[in-house]
Amino acid sequence: MCSLASVPTRSPSSAWATPTNVPWPSRPSPRCRPTPAGITFTTWPGPPPTSAPWPNFSNPKEPAVSRPRGFADLAGHTVGVWGVGVEGSATRKVLDQIGATVIAVDDAVQEDSSVLQTTNGGLEALQNCDIVIKSPGIPRRRDDVLALEASGVPVTSATGIWLAGTDRNLVIGVTGTKGKSTTTSLITFMLRACGVEARSAGNIGLPPFLSIDAADSWTVLEVSSFQAVDITDAPGIVVLTTLGEDHVDWHGSLEQYRHDKLQLTRAEGHHLTVVPDDPELLLHREEIGGELVTVVETDPELSTALGLVGAHNARNVALALRATACALHRTIGDVRTATLRLAATFEPLPGRLTLIHRTYRSGLTTDFVDDGLATNPLPVVAAVRSFPGRHVALIVGGYDRGVDYRLLAQGLADCEAVLTVIAMGEAGARISDEINRRSPRITTMSASDMATAVTSAAEVLNETGGVVLFSPGAPSFDHYQDWRERSADFTKYATQL
């Protein structure tokens, strides 16, 4: 069992500022996803400037002395909402309900004429706001964000405001390079299996502030690195699943990505971090805040009962078990028994080693598996290793954001499986080149689109059967709106065979 200390609260008079001990990134590389015209990043010669202080919400014209402890504190004030995607739209809805004056701005031109474009009057409008709530996709270190804060307007996030105003003893945060969504859904399932009300929120689906739950209801909050960097009030318990390489273009460097990701464990109110026994992750032990609980054992039996595939999912199950036990002050055995009783009702999330089609020809079985959420190299090798003894036709590639693919190529070269790699897009070409340098045993092919990739993969397995595995290892936004659209395209062509 784990003991939980009470989550301390910050004095309402405390000034808020972005931590100043953050190493500052250099300008993003040319491979980075392009930002809208007129928007740049700054390379600072020294420490980054601190954020502007919060306005005094009892009188916005007075010097800043406090910050909002929830959305209700913003009633009657002019609030900028920067970015009108899923979270931004939800934020506008909540602010309208509490009586705030909302100024909506987005980098892209919107059909809604009330939304100003950042480079066409939007930034100037934000400078007249009492506070600006920034969507996670807008980098904190962009020049216009820093300029806005320098002008005296504080910039924060909707998730951060919600955390400041909620009982963080009833929030479990989940972050990491991969495994966040599966672990989030597992913890929610285990809490419910133990008889308590719980919901998943954050990066996994709906923003946490959209629904009002019972006073004793738990929230399992998936937090991306984009969100973590803006959080100053943390959940009491945080689960850190993995710490690899991702979003280097957004954060500016691998070191900055890891530092920003770990901000969730350093923010005020956090006191317990659950981590796997991962040597690479534990190299960053000194940067991880809170009491460290290391999970050494895994639970493949329970993982199988829950319908999950692979050693990495057995690890996710073990992390979820420990976090749930700590949260509820119960033994792992008690939580495991309750979970096993209802395991058959657990629904694995889509896009995570999901079997979407199976064919039988000439006595041979070919499975088509969607692992479309594997948008960085880390989970791809784990996915291939989930099918020992089978011929795997692996479809990889997508948008090239400058990630180092050497470890992925070496990991695939070390796999015992018979492996054929079908590469798409700029990232696919780089992955293929790295593989060819390391393993003549692996056959590589190229495909111009998803239809060609799926057909080629199926043809490779005509005489052996096996697994057509879509685990791209790269983002989708070279040809698709998001990972769901790309996975749907894979499913479309797979089910036609």
N, C-alpha and C positions, 0 to 999 in steps of 0.2 A: 504494500500500500504506500501511497505517497501522501505527504502532508502538504497542505496549502496554507501559506500565510495570507493574511488579508491584503488585498491590493491597496496600496497607499493612494491617496488622492492628492492632487496638486492644489495648492492654494489658489483661489480664484484671482488673486492679484498678481500671480506670476506672469511675467512677460514671456511670450512665445518667440522662438527663433529657430531657424534651421541649424542643426549641429555644425560647428565650425571646424571640426577635426576631420572633415571628409576630404580625402585626396582628390584633387581636381583633375578631371580628364582633359586630354588634349582634344583638338578638333576632330570630330568623327572622320573616319577614312572615306575615300571615294565610294567604297562599296556600300556605305550606309544607305538606308532607305531615304530617298530625297525628302526634304522638308519643303513646304510651300514657298513660293517665290518671296523674297524679302525677309525670310526668317533664317537666322544664323545662330551659331553657338560661339561662345567666347572661350578663349584659352586664357586663364588667369595666371599671372606670375606668382601669386601667393595663395593664401587660403581664400575660399569663396566668401563673398559678402554674406552677412546674416540676413535673414528675412526681416521685412518691416515688422515693427511691433503691432500688436492687435489694437484696434480702436477701442476707446471706452464706449461700450454699448449703452451706457446710461446717457451719454452725451458725446456723439461722434466727433464734435469739434474740439473736445479737450484732448490733451496728450494721451497716447495709448497707455493703458495700465492693465488691461485684462483681455481675455479671449473667450469665445463662446463655449459653453458647456452643453452643446446640443443645438439642434436647429431652432428650437423655440427662442433662443437668444437673438436670432436674426430677424424676428418679427419687426416690421416697421422700418427696416433698413434697406438700403440699395445694395443688392448683391449681384455681382457678375458671375455668370456661369459660362466658363470657357471650355467649349467642346460640348456638342449636343448629340453625342452617341447615346448608348444605352444608359450609362450612369448619369450623363449630363441631362438627358430628358427626364429621368426619374428625379433628379435634383430640382429641376424647374417645377415639377409637379408638387413636390413637398414645399418649396418656397412659396408657391402661389397659395397653397392651403394655409400657411401661417401668416400671410399678409405682408410678405416682403416684396419690394419692388425689384424685379428681375431684369437684368441686362444680359441677353444671350449673345454669345460670340462664338464663331467657329473658324478654323483655318480655311475650310472649303466653303464655296458658295452653296447656300442652302435654298431649297424651294420655298421655305418659310421666310417671307420677307422681313419678319421681325428679328431674324438672326443676322447680326452684322458679321462681315468677314474681317478677320484679324487685321489684314493689311489694307483694308479699305474702310477705316473709321472705327473698327472694332477695338483696337488697342487704346485709342483715345477715349472711347466710351468707358472702358474698364478703369481708366485712371480716375474717373469720377465716382467709382463705387466705394462703399465702406469696406468691402472685403470681396475677394474673388475666389470662387471655388473652381479649381482646375480639374479637368478630366485626366485620368491616369495616363492617357496616351501622349499628352503634351509634356515633353521633357522638362524637368525642373531647372535645368541649367541652360535653357535657351536664352538668348540675349533679351528677347522681349519679356520673358518672365522675370528676369533679373532687373530689367529696366522698370517694370511695373512695381516691383518691391522697393526699388531705390526711390521711386516717387512717393512712397509712403503708404501704398496699398498692400495689405497682407494677402498672400496667396496660400490657399490650403486645399484640402480635398474633402469630398463629401463623406467618404469612409472615415476620415480622421475626425470630422465633427461628430459623426454618429458614435464613434468609440468614446469620445470625450464625454458624451452625455448618457452612456448606457452603463449597466452594471457589468464591468469587465471580468468579474469573478464568474460570470455565466457565459463567457466567450472563450472559445478555443480557436486560436489562429493557426492556420496551416500555410506554410510557404516552402519553397524549394525549387530547384530547377525543373525537376519532373516528379510526378507522383502526387502532386497537390490535390487534383480533383478526386482521384480515386481514394486517397486517404481522407479527404474531407467527407466524401459520401459514406465511407466506412465508419468514421467516428459518429456521424449522425445516425446511422443505422444501429450502431452499438448502444448509443445513448437511449434510443427508442426501445431497443430490445431489453434494456434494463429498467424500462418503465417510466422514463422521464420524457417530457416534451422537448423536441429539438428540431432544428431546421438547418439546412445548408444555405449559405449566402456568400456574396462577394463575387470574386472572379469566376466562380463556378456557375453563376446564374444571376438571380435578382440581387440588386443592391440591398444591404441589410436594413436600410432605413425605410423601405417601402411598405413593410407590414408591422403591425403592432401585436406583439405576442404576450402571453401571460407573464406575470412578473417573475415566475420561476422557470421560464422557458430558456433553453440553451440555444446559442447560435454558434455554429461551426463555420468560421469565416476563412475562405480561401483568399490569400493575399498574394498578388503578383509583385515582382520587383518594382514595377511602375507605381504601384500603390504603396508599397512599404516605405519608399523614400520620403513620403509626405506624412507619415504617421508619427505623432508625438505621444499618444496615449495607447498603450498596447494591451492586448488580451493578457490575462494572468498566466495562461498556458499557451505556449507556441510549439508546434511540431515542425521541425525542419527535416524535410524528406531527403533531399540531395543538394549538393552545391557544385554544379558543373559550370558550363559556359553557355551563355545565352544573352541575347539583347545587347551585345557589345556596341552596336550602332547607337542605341538609345542612351546608354549609360556613359559611353565614351571610352571605356577600357574594361578589360576583364576584372581588374582589381576593383574598379568603381562599381561594377555590377554586383560583385560579391559583397562589398561594403554596404551598398544600398539594400540588397536582399536581407542582410542581417540586421538592418535598422529595426525591424519588427521585434527583435529580441533585446534591443538596447533601449527602446522607448520606455517612458515612465509607466509604472504599474505592472510591468512584466516580471515574473519571478521564477518561472520553470520552463526549460526548453527540453523537449524530447527529441533525441537524434538517434539515427542508426549507428552501428559500429562500423563506420566508414572512414578509413585512414585519411583519404583526401579531405573529407569534410572536417575531421578532427584536427587537421593541420591549422584550421582557423579557430581553434578553441578559444584563443584569447580575445577574439572579436565577438564571440557569442555571449550575450548577456543572460543573466539569470542562473539559477541552479541547473546544472547539466545532468540529464537522465539519459544514459546511453543504453540503447536496446541491442543486446547481443544476439538473442535467440530469434528465430523466425518460426512461423507456424504454417507449413505447407498443407497440413491436413485441413485446417480451418479455411485456408485460402481456396483449396479445391472445393470444399463444401459451399463456399460463397460463389463459385463459378468463375474464379479468377485464375489466370494462366501465368506461369513464370515465377522465377525466384524473386524478382523484384516486387511482385505483388504479395508474395509471402512476407516480405519485409514490410510492405505497407500495412498489411494486416497486423503485424506485431507492433508497429508504431501506434496504430489506432487503438489496439488493446491497451497498451500502456497509458496512452493519453486519457482514454475513457476511465480507466481504473483510478488514475490520479485525480481526475475531475470529480468523480463520484465518491472518492474515499473507499473504494472497494478493491478486493483482490483481483488479480488478473484472471484467476480461475473462475471467480463468480461472473465476470464479464464474458469470458469465453463460453461458459455454459449457457448463458442467456443468449449469446449470439448464435451459437451452434443450433439452438432450439428453433431459431427462425431463419437459418442460413438459406434455406431453399427459396425464401421470398425476396432475397437481395437481388437487385437488378444492376449488373455492372453498367458503367457509363459507356455510351457509344464512342467509337473512335479510339478505343484502348484495347487492342488485341481482340476485336469483336469478330466472331465468325459470321460472315454475312451471306455466304453461298458455298455449296458443296456439289461437286459433280462426280459421277461414277461412270467411267468408260473403260471397257475391256478389263474389268477387274481392278482398275486403278482408281484411287480416291484423290481428288484435288480439292483442297480447302482454300477459300478466298477470305483473307483476314484483313480487316481494316484497323490499322494503328495510326490513323491520320493525325492524331494529336501529338505524335512524336515529331515535333517541329524543331528539335535540335539533336545533335549526335548522340547524346547520352543514352536515350532509351532504345536506340535502333539495335545495338548489339544485344541488349537484354531481350529484345523481341525475337531476334534470330535464335538465340539460345533457348527460347521457350519451345522449340520444335526439334529436339534432339533426334537424330537418326532419319530425318526426312530431308528431301531435296527442297530447298527454299529458293524461290524466284523472288528476289527483293526489289521492289520499286522504290527508288529514292529520288530526291531532288526537289527543286523549287526555286524560290527567291534566294539570291546569294547576298547575305549580309556580312560577309567577311569572317565567318566562324572558321576556326582551325579544324580541318577534317582529318588531320593525320592520326589522331587517336581513334577515330571511328574506323578508318581504313585498317589500322593495325588490329583493332578489336575484331573486325570481320575476318581478317587474315588468320587470326588465332582460333576462330570458330572451327569446330570439327565438322559442321554440317557441309553437305554438298551445296554450293552457293552460286547462284547466277544473279548478277546485279543489272537491273535495267534503270538507266539514269535519265532524268528529265531536267530541263532548265539549266541555268548557269550553275547553280549549286550542284546539280547532278553531274555536270561535266567535271567540276573540281573533285567531287567524291570519286568519280571513276578514275581520274588521273592518279589520285593518291593510292587507290587500290592497286592499279596496274604497277605502281612502283614497288609495291610490297608483296604481292601475291599473284604469281602466274597461275596458281590453282583456281582462282576465281575468274569466271568468265564475265566480262562486262559488255553491255550493249547500250545503245542510246535510243531514245524515243522522243518524238517531237510533241506528243500530246498524250493524254490519259488513255484514249482509245487504243492507240498503238502500243503503249506500255502494257496494258492489261492483256491484249491479244498476244503480244510477244512473250509475256510471262507464262501464259497458259500453254503456248506452243512448246516452250522449253520443257514443260512437265508432261508432254504427251506420252512419252515412253516410260516414265518413272512414277508419275503421280507426285504429290507433295503439297507444298503450300505456296500460294501466291500471296506474298506479304507486302502490303502497302504501309511502309514505315518511312516517311520521306526524309526525316532528319533536317528539314528546312521549312521555312514558312511558306504560306500559300499565296501571298499577295503579288506574285508575278503574273498570274493568270486568273486568280480567284479572289472573291471578296473576303472569304475567311476559310478556316479549316473545314467547317461543315459543308460548304459548297464543294470543296475539293473531295471530301470523303463521299459525298453524294454522287459525284462524277465517277469515282472508282466503283461504287456500288452499282451504278447504272450499267457500266460496261461489264462488270463481273457477272451480274445476274442475267446478262444476255447470252452467256456461254453455256 
